[in-house]
Amino acid sequence: MARPPRTSRRRRAIALAATAATGLAGTAVLLAPTTSSASSHREAPFISEDAEADNTDLYAFVSPDDEDSVTLIGNWWPFADPQGGPNFYKFADDGSAYDINIDNDGDSVADITYRWTFTSSYRTEDTILYNTGVVDSFEDTDLNFRQTYDLVEIREGGPTTVLLNDAPVAPSNVGPTSMPDYPAIREGTLRDVPGGGESFAGQADDSFFLDLRIFDLLYGGDLSEVGVDTLDGYNVQTIALEVPKTDLALNGDASATGNPVVGIWTTTSRPTTRVLPGTDAAAFEVNSSADLTQVSRLGNPLVNEVVIPIKDKDKFNASEPVNDAGSFLSYVQNPEVPKLIDLIYGLDIEPDTDAATPGTQREDLIEVFLTGVCKKSTNANCLGSVPALEADLNSLLLNRDNDDAIFKPSEMLRLNMSVPVTADPKRLGVLEGDLQGYPNGRRLTDDVTDIELKVLEGALTGTPAATIALFDDQVDSNDVDFLDGFPYVAQPHNQAVNRS
């Protein structure tokens, strides 16, 4: 059933910590070894040609208005200009699968997969219009183009359960003439999920914020030129799911002394073959196979953009976490980005490593990128190799019922569901002592760009605080309000990005 309207407000922007030393005063944790870009926007050669399947960002956090639940959010279709009519934006409707995957026992294989598949329809094809009049709800007969979705839960070795069937997708925000009360239209598409929680699919503001000129040779060596939110005004296609913690936790026990840590990643899978009609065919019909192949993957933000080199970017998108250590470990041990920063800015502050000694290269990065963070004193299998990372935070090795013998290092976003919601969220997450922040999951307000820049240049390995403070793109919050309640993502824009 649809839910009653909720109010929205501007999430308070958190002030930048005065120095990195202040940020590291408490327990500090590293995030994935990356630097700034539009998260997973156009991150690999193949997926840059397939916007519908391009997963841009993944968020996972304990729901601030229901601490017994977790909210999972995936975004697709990067750089969607709001006025991209007349067809606007949609999810793939050819049998493609949009998945959110959960590992709760540490073997880097999905124990739970939530899968969305989409169907499109027109009320009439004898028009050029997305809508034929003013639209006030998804059911309005003036909404010409419509999408619906089926949502299933797939349990490893268990049943596949249909959670929702023919649920409505919030349409694109065409504009104030066509949709004068768009928030009400979108609110009307929310659906309760059996067993507790809610589901949403539709358009939203792109919730990532940063200055993308970093790809112009890292601002050309001039950090005074930062400060423009390059994603201001763009939309994305969003899938959001709120579920009880107990649904995700191993053996249903999400308590601090039970099994509170889960690993999360999203994937998009496309039909392996698509057959186009011949020239001058009687009708333009595309036939797609039932077999699927994975074409996009995302856990921690920015990994494929700035850790994986071009030759392996498409391979990473088609790979499974269980194979990460064998396929991509060397890129984590010896990342390219810190070397580029040192070269362009002449800093010579990249943490020292010994390439001749296996296991000594950036173990601070390896711990979070592949294993999660936990103390060696707590579990002998934990790396615990960097004093600044001495915390029991987000490794699946912390789960009481895990079999450590099946543990596999892998790249995924890890969330400790037992960490309480922070009353005063910090923009820099764990670097400011906020253990509910990134990389313990990822909240919408976490400034992952600044966190990652600081860590890459040695925030956890002894680089002077004054130097670390330089790495800030001066884009500290989103351009529009997030919602107080589910689905939390902001309303989509309806004006062109190039408005002036």
C-alpha atoms as one frame of an Amber mdcrd trajectory, in Angstrom:
protein
   0.000   0.000   0.000   1.054   3.617  -0.490   2.439   5.542   2.473   1.312
   8.951   3.804   3.390  11.998   2.792   6.526  12.854   4.746   8.214  16.173
   5.150  11.707  17.067   3.958  14.355  19.459   5.223  17.935  20.443   4.476
  20.381  18.103   6.143  22.689  20.296   8.159  26.089  20.620   6.496  28.806
  19.523   8.891  31.747  21.894   9.330  35.153  20.659   8.197  37.380  19.424
  11.010  39.997  22.037  11.886  42.862  19.638  11.350  43.372  16.005  10.469
  44.824  15.523  13.937  41.431  16.377  15.421  39.783  13.977  13.020  42.072
  11.162  14.104  41.721  11.824  17.822  39.209   9.026  18.204  39.076   5.646
  16.524  39.920   6.178  12.859  39.305   3.894   9.946  40.337   3.924   6.297
  37.970   3.636   3.442  38.503   2.045   0.077  41.717   3.193  -1.603  40.400
   5.720  -4.048  40.205   9.376  -4.886  37.601  11.712  -6.214  35.406  11.218
  -9.240  31.707  11.009  -9.836  31.729   7.804  -7.858  30.903   5.049 -10.350
  29.684   7.345 -13.140  31.004   6.159 -16.534  33.870   4.358 -14.810  34.714
   1.744 -17.455  34.822   1.726 -21.264  31.915  -0.676 -21.822  29.505   0.628
 -19.191  30.074   4.239 -20.290  28.048   3.296 -23.382  25.138   1.835 -21.383
  23.628   4.431 -19.043  20.597   2.325 -18.058  22.883  -0.306 -16.552  25.533
   2.036 -15.096  25.325   1.800 -11.297  26.642   5.136  -9.999  26.470   4.890
  -6.195  25.610   2.553  -3.338  24.504   3.675   0.136  23.766   1.537   3.197
  22.908   2.825   6.678  20.798   2.141   9.732  17.560   4.022   9.119  17.623
   7.181  11.279  13.843   7.118  11.791  13.695   3.351  12.457  16.837   1.955
  14.082  15.566  -1.608  13.731  15.868  -1.282   9.955  18.579  -0.748   7.349
  18.142   1.331   4.199  19.872   0.203   0.997  20.044   2.639  -1.945  21.433
   2.124  -5.439  21.600   4.795  -8.155  21.810   4.274 -11.926  22.001   6.386
 -15.136  24.666   9.087 -14.553  24.449  12.724 -15.662  20.741  12.647 -16.491
  19.784  16.204 -17.446  16.222  16.764 -16.156  14.951  18.147 -19.456  16.046
  15.156 -21.519  12.692  14.716 -23.244  10.659  13.669 -25.023  11.421  10.143
 -23.774  13.120  11.097 -20.490  14.563   8.326 -18.302  13.733   4.770 -17.305
  15.112   1.477 -16.022  16.037  -1.215 -18.544  12.929  -3.180 -19.502  14.457
  -6.026 -21.549  14.744  -8.550 -18.717  17.832  -6.911 -17.203  18.279  -7.489
 -13.464  19.123  -4.782 -10.923  20.482  -6.487  -7.790  21.470  -5.544  -4.253
  23.577  -8.387  -2.833  24.225  -9.236   0.820  27.019 -11.410   2.261  26.487
 -12.139   5.955  28.902 -15.032   6.597  32.170 -13.700   5.132  32.595 -16.089
   2.185  32.161 -13.216  -0.336  29.215 -14.964  -2.000  25.737 -13.441  -1.918
  23.598 -15.024   0.801  20.692 -12.732  -0.076  19.953 -10.985  -3.365  17.175
  -8.459  -3.796  16.344  -8.281  -7.505  14.311  -5.700  -9.420  13.079  -6.303
 -12.989  11.103  -3.698 -14.931   8.302  -3.557 -17.484   7.369  -0.544 -19.633
   4.068   0.378 -21.271   2.339   3.237 -23.102  -1.316   4.133 -22.896  -1.062
   5.240 -26.515   1.754   5.296 -29.076  -0.098   7.695 -31.343   1.541  10.728
 -29.748   4.987  12.206 -29.175   4.204  12.940 -25.525   5.481  11.314 -22.305
   2.289  12.656 -20.708  -0.799  13.893 -22.519  -1.974  16.308 -19.841  -1.443
  17.370 -16.239  -0.455  14.379 -14.077  -1.322  14.129 -10.379  -0.607  10.424
  -9.683   0.893   7.305 -11.196  -2.627   6.081 -11.989  -3.525   9.292 -13.851
  -4.624   8.457 -17.414  -2.590  11.460 -18.651   0.642   9.669 -17.695   1.324
   8.021 -21.038   4.614   6.215 -20.327   4.655   4.013 -17.240   7.024   1.497
 -15.671   6.328  -1.146 -13.068   8.662  -3.559 -11.296   8.749  -6.948  -9.664
  10.925  -7.369  -6.558  12.097 -10.806  -5.440  14.321 -11.996  -2.608  16.730
 -14.796  -3.519  18.268 -16.765  -0.626  21.368 -18.882  -1.285  20.321 -22.508
  -1.066  16.790 -21.420  -0.223  13.607 -20.125  -1.770  13.026 -17.200  -4.092
  10.258 -15.081  -2.619   8.179 -12.552  -4.549   8.015  -9.427  -2.391   6.269
  -7.076  -4.817   4.560  -7.539  -8.161   3.766  -4.764 -10.647   4.768  -2.035
  -8.200   4.802   1.475  -9.712   7.974   3.345 -10.689   7.973   7.069  -9.965
   8.013   8.782 -13.383  10.536  11.334 -14.547   9.894  14.855 -13.286   8.800
  16.370 -16.595   8.245  19.869 -15.205   5.880  22.101 -13.226   3.289  22.376
 -16.010   2.969  18.627 -16.456   3.465  17.646 -12.799   2.683  20.594 -10.503
   2.915  18.416  -7.357   5.658  15.959  -8.237   6.496  15.051  -4.574   2.942
  13.745  -4.143   3.268  11.628  -7.299   6.522  10.114  -6.078   5.200   9.568
  -2.556   2.287   7.653  -4.017   4.621   5.069  -5.554   6.151   3.929  -2.219
   5.161   0.400  -1.300   5.249  -1.588   1.932   7.283  -4.787   1.770   5.946
  -8.006   3.339   7.678  -8.673   6.643   8.443  -4.999   7.241  10.074  -2.142
   5.378   9.425  -0.196   2.192  10.466  -0.141  -1.445  10.951   2.699  -3.942
  12.046   2.898  -7.562  12.142   6.051  -9.619  13.883   9.306 -10.359  15.851
  11.327  -7.775  18.482  14.021  -7.521  21.993  12.619  -7.873  22.982  12.417
  -4.209  26.738  12.416  -4.848  28.529  15.749  -4.478  32.051  16.778  -5.514
  34.136  18.905  -7.868  34.759  16.714 -10.914  37.511  18.877 -12.339  39.852
  16.541 -10.509  40.123  14.655 -13.828  41.706  17.762 -15.348  45.094  16.596
 -14.035  43.980  16.969 -10.403  42.867  20.600 -10.802  46.020  21.371 -12.745
  48.077  21.486  -9.563  46.048  24.439  -8.240  43.791  23.564  -5.312  42.511
  27.144  -5.186  40.274  26.333  -8.154  38.087  23.766  -6.365  34.593  24.322
  -4.993  32.076  23.698  -7.812  29.611  20.824  -7.311  29.787  19.368 -10.814
  26.752  17.122 -10.195  24.512  20.017  -9.144  21.274  19.733 -11.105  21.624
  16.186 -12.438  19.240  13.316 -11.722  19.614   9.540 -11.469  17.373   6.483
 -11.412  17.135   5.227  -7.823  16.222   1.943  -6.175  15.750   2.032  -2.400
  14.801  -0.713   0.025  14.266  -0.543   3.775  14.345  -3.929   5.520  14.557
  -5.128   9.137  18.116  -5.734  10.364  17.143  -9.270  11.307  16.373 -10.057
   7.646  19.990  -9.302   6.701  21.939 -10.673   9.691  23.382 -14.184   9.817
  20.937 -16.369  11.762  18.731 -13.307  12.205  20.880 -11.901  15.036  21.964
  -8.315  14.352  22.924  -7.533  17.963  26.365  -6.224  18.888  27.244  -9.607
  20.408  25.712 -11.546  17.520  26.232 -11.109  13.785  25.800  -7.394  13.060
  28.161  -7.015  10.071  27.054  -7.479   6.478  28.812  -6.910   3.159  26.850
  -5.202   0.380  27.339  -4.649  -3.346  25.109  -3.890  -6.312  25.181  -5.398
  -9.781  23.378  -4.946 -13.078  23.004  -7.873 -15.464  22.002  -7.604 -19.110
  20.683 -10.228 -21.574  23.659 -11.945 -23.172  22.274 -11.418 -26.675  20.064
  -8.821 -28.303  18.767  -9.156 -31.859  17.828  -5.990 -33.753  15.374  -6.032
 -36.664  16.571  -5.721 -40.221  16.421  -2.503 -42.196  12.861  -1.713 -43.333
  11.390  -4.416 -41.115   7.627  -4.278 -40.678   8.099  -3.250 -37.016  11.083
  -2.251 -34.905  11.145  -5.061 -32.355  14.198  -6.027 -30.301  14.495  -9.595
 -29.064  16.613 -10.300 -25.973  17.752 -13.617 -24.541  16.702 -14.879 -21.122
  20.326 -15.573 -20.171  22.012 -12.730 -18.283  25.591 -11.502 -17.914  26.831
  -9.038 -15.293  27.965  -5.697 -16.727  28.138  -3.357 -13.702  29.239  -3.749
 -10.108  29.677  -1.386  -7.153  30.599  -1.695  -3.483  32.751   1.089  -2.068
  32.585   4.257  -4.156  35.256   5.142  -6.703  37.097   1.834  -6.750  36.813
   1.068 -10.450  37.523   4.679 -11.471  40.811   5.219  -9.714  42.133   1.899
  -8.430  41.572  -0.441 -11.369  43.539   0.432 -14.557  41.798   0.691 -17.913
  42.778  -2.800 -19.024  40.813  -4.404 -16.157  37.900  -1.993 -15.643  35.394
  -4.001 -17.675  36.699  -7.182 -16.057  36.046  -5.738 -12.590  32.462  -4.857
 -13.533  31.866  -8.432 -14.680  33.592 -10.073 -11.698  32.355 -11.466  -8.397
  33.782 -10.421  -4.995  34.970 -13.933  -4.168  37.669 -13.602  -6.855  38.948
 -10.125  -5.911  42.082 -11.100  -4.006  43.383 -13.129  -6.928  42.426 -10.598
  -9.604  42.936  -7.117  -8.154  45.106  -7.308  -5.027  48.184  -5.746  -6.643
  46.238  -2.583  -7.540  45.229  -2.152  -3.897  48.724  -2.823  -2.588  50.321
  -0.291  -4.892  47.702   2.303  -5.954  48.443   4.775  -8.728  46.568   7.836
  -7.456  48.849   8.782  -4.528  51.807   8.724  -6.913  49.963  11.043  -9.318
  49.095  13.471  -6.521  52.696  13.548  -5.320  53.963  14.032  -8.880  51.574
  16.845  -9.842  51.827  18.723  -6.545  55.470  17.909  -5.806  54.593  16.737
  -2.306  56.571  13.509  -1.917  54.326  12.422   0.975  53.006   9.089  -0.237
  53.425   6.568   2.611  56.567   4.497   2.194  56.148   0.942   0.978  58.513
  -1.886   0.229  57.547  -3.340  -3.131  60.057  -6.154  -2.690  58.350  -7.443
   0.458  54.934  -8.993  -0.157  52.258  -7.732   2.195  53.975  -4.483   3.208
  52.521  -2.252   0.498  49.731  -0.044   1.883  48.346  -2.560   4.345  46.182
   0.274   5.643  44.343   0.146   2.301  44.260  -3.640   2.126  42.575  -3.931
   5.502  39.512  -1.966   4.505  39.467  -2.716   0.791  39.496  -6.491   1.176
  39.017  -7.552   4.794  37.142  -4.956   6.805  38.445  -3.446  10.024  38.902
  -5.357  13.259  41.550  -5.794  15.957  44.033  -8.627  15.751  43.621  -9.030
  19.496  39.940  -9.796  18.881  40.440 -12.231  16.010  43.779 -13.656  14.914
  42.624 -13.482  11.275  42.293  -9.695  11.421  45.187  -7.756   9.906  45.325
  -5.110  12.640  48.418  -3.877  10.833  48.039  -0.119  11.276  47.761   1.351
  14.786  45.290   4.010  13.615  42.959   1.221  12.492  42.800  -0.517  15.863
  39.019  -0.785  15.935  36.395  -3.501  15.816  34.313  -1.800  13.175  33.104
  -3.541  10.043  34.820  -6.842   9.292  32.643  -9.904   8.875  35.226 -11.690
  11.028  33.498  -9.961  13.955  30.297 -11.975  13.521  29.896 -14.525  16.292
  28.556 -17.354  14.127  30.951 -16.960  11.193  33.174 -19.853  10.188  36.522
 -18.087   9.754  37.734 -20.967   7.584  35.443 -19.833   4.746  36.329 -16.124
   5.030  37.383 -14.577   1.690  38.858 -11.081   1.292  36.837  -9.048  -1.207
  35.745  -5.556  -2.223  32.327  -4.601  -0.895  30.694  -1.956   1.275  30.585
  -3.246   4.856  28.054  -2.165   7.486  28.034  -2.868  11.208  24.320  -2.643
  11.936  24.831  -2.476  15.720  26.505   0.967  15.670  23.868   3.449  16.889
  22.600   6.241  14.661  24.679   9.372  15.240  22.722  12.309  16.646  25.151
  14.770  15.060  26.519  13.137  11.872  30.028  14.187  10.877  30.791  14.934
   7.249  34.133  13.106   7.412  32.662  10.027   9.093  35.120   7.912  11.014
  37.924  10.414  10.428  36.025  12.689  12.807  35.276   9.909  15.287  31.754
   9.252  13.931  31.711   5.453  13.803  28.373   5.342  12.022  29.914   7.195
   9.078  31.810   6.030   6.040  33.397   3.525   5.624  31.027   1.853   8.086
  28.385   1.705   5.408  27.742   4.986   3.622  25.230   7.690   4.496  23.940
  10.213   1.971  25.748  13.046   3.781  29.153  11.340   4.047  31.770  13.325
   2.092  33.592  10.328   0.678  35.619  12.454  -1.734  37.408  14.424   0.972
  37.795  11.389   3.221  39.447   9.377   0.496  41.780  12.151  -0.634  43.029
  12.601   2.930  43.512   8.896   3.549  45.266   8.261   0.250  47.837  10.881
   1.156  48.500   9.231   4.496  46.004  10.558   7.043  46.371   7.262   8.914
  50.085   6.741   8.389  51.773   9.827   9.815  51.464  12.539   7.155  51.426
  15.951   8.908  47.946  17.292   9.659  48.604  20.586   7.895  49.365  18.747
   4.659  46.357  16.464   4.969  44.102  19.507   5.467  44.953  20.626   1.915
  42.977  17.793   0.386  39.455  19.203   0.324  37.404  19.881  -2.810  35.326
  22.495  -0.945  32.074  20.744  -1.886  30.845  19.610   1.493  27.135  18.851
   1.050  24.476  18.041  -1.515  22.906  20.794  -3.609  19.303  20.057  -2.513
  17.491  18.717   0.533  17.469  15.062   1.465  14.274  13.656   2.972  13.860
  12.932   6.678  12.250   9.578   5.911  12.343   6.799   3.353  13.519   6.845
   0.581  15.738   9.698   1.915  17.069  10.657  -1.546  16.146  14.178  -2.658
  13.401  15.057  -5.095  14.562  15.136  -8.735  15.265  18.385 -10.557  12.975
  19.606 -13.343  15.121  22.391 -14.809  17.966  21.981 -17.274  21.475  21.718
 -15.853  22.707  24.437 -18.223  20.117  26.973 -17.032  21.604  30.436 -16.544
